[in-house]
Amino acid sequence: MMKVINFTILSLITIIALSCSSTKNATGSSRTNGTRTEVDGSTSGKKGTSNASTTLVGVNDIALQLGGEWNVVSVNGKNIPGEPRAYLHFDFKNNRIYGNNGCNYINGTFTADATRLTLSEMISTMMACENSGTERAVMKALGEVEGFKLTEKNGVHFLQLLNAKGHSLMKLRRQNVNFVNGAWTVKEIAGTPTEDKEVRLVIDTDQLKIHGCTGCNIVNGGIYIDTTKDRAIQFQQLISTRKMCPNMRTETALLVALEETCFCEKVSDREIKLLDDKGNVTVVLTRLDLER
């Protein structure tokens, strides 16, 4: 599955690099959760406030509720650094689990029902990393998993992996920026409509890369996702080719707007907004269709 996703994104990047024109149509996915009961006894507040309650999510459709990608937040109560990003992806179609342990890519199999979860045949690549302690902690915890618990707070979903005694081994947060994946045309930059329809971006949160056409030059960069914040995304180390064009204002404005971006917001399946740290809209993107 990972190879298929990566191949699709690579194809989109190649298309933009060659023509800055045809790209793929991709849609965000929405998830529905089961019944919920309060587990902390606190008074529920507005979204984003500290007094919002944590609720236990009932398991009605395990493939829908557990399937997909989760970012590792902590292992045995210790927070995990955001780079390299540690995450798990549950593929219920093939009963496979894959992801990254904070250093190496991992693969394995799993079995699950409404109350139990076990992982087996876990293997990883063998690249050496500085944060080997994170890798060891993640792999040890995965080897002890026998159950799970789903919770929700402020509309954000969390998964806790439990040992045989019901103690939490690992806390994961639903990867909640997947809706930005795909190919986009830049509709607006800092409140100004973009007249050049060749200004386009491809965003890939699996590979943590952004690629695009500024209307003049090709731009590439990295992505940082802060798993401790809701819908937090940053574009880093942006570099572009150096061709000179009659009008460089759009390119300059786009690069500045991307560098100021801290969050993202889904308007619809076909439109998203990028925002700065104060909530001001930096860029508005409209999803592109692949010409058939």
LINNOR-V321957 format. One record per helix or strand of 2 or more residues. SS is the DSSP state (h for helix, s for strand). FROM is the first residue (numbers start at 1). LEN is the number of residues. If there is no record, write none. Layout:
ss=SS from=FROM len=LEN
ss=SS from=FROM len=LEN
This chain:
ss=h from=2 len=18
ss=s from=36 len=3
ss=s from=55 len=3
ss=h from=62 len=5
ss=s from=68 len=8
ss=s from=78 len=2
ss=s from=87 len=5
ss=s from=96 len=5
ss=s from=105 len=8
ss=s from=116 len=9
ss=h from=132 len=11
ss=s from=147 len=7
ss=s from=156 len=7
ss=s from=168 len=7
ss=h from=178 len=3
ss=s from=182 len=8
ss=s from=192 len=2
ss=s from=200 len=5
ss=s from=209 len=5
ss=s from=218 len=7
ss=s from=234 len=7
ss=h from=249 len=12
ss=s from=263 len=6
ss=s from=271 len=5
ss=s from=281 len=7
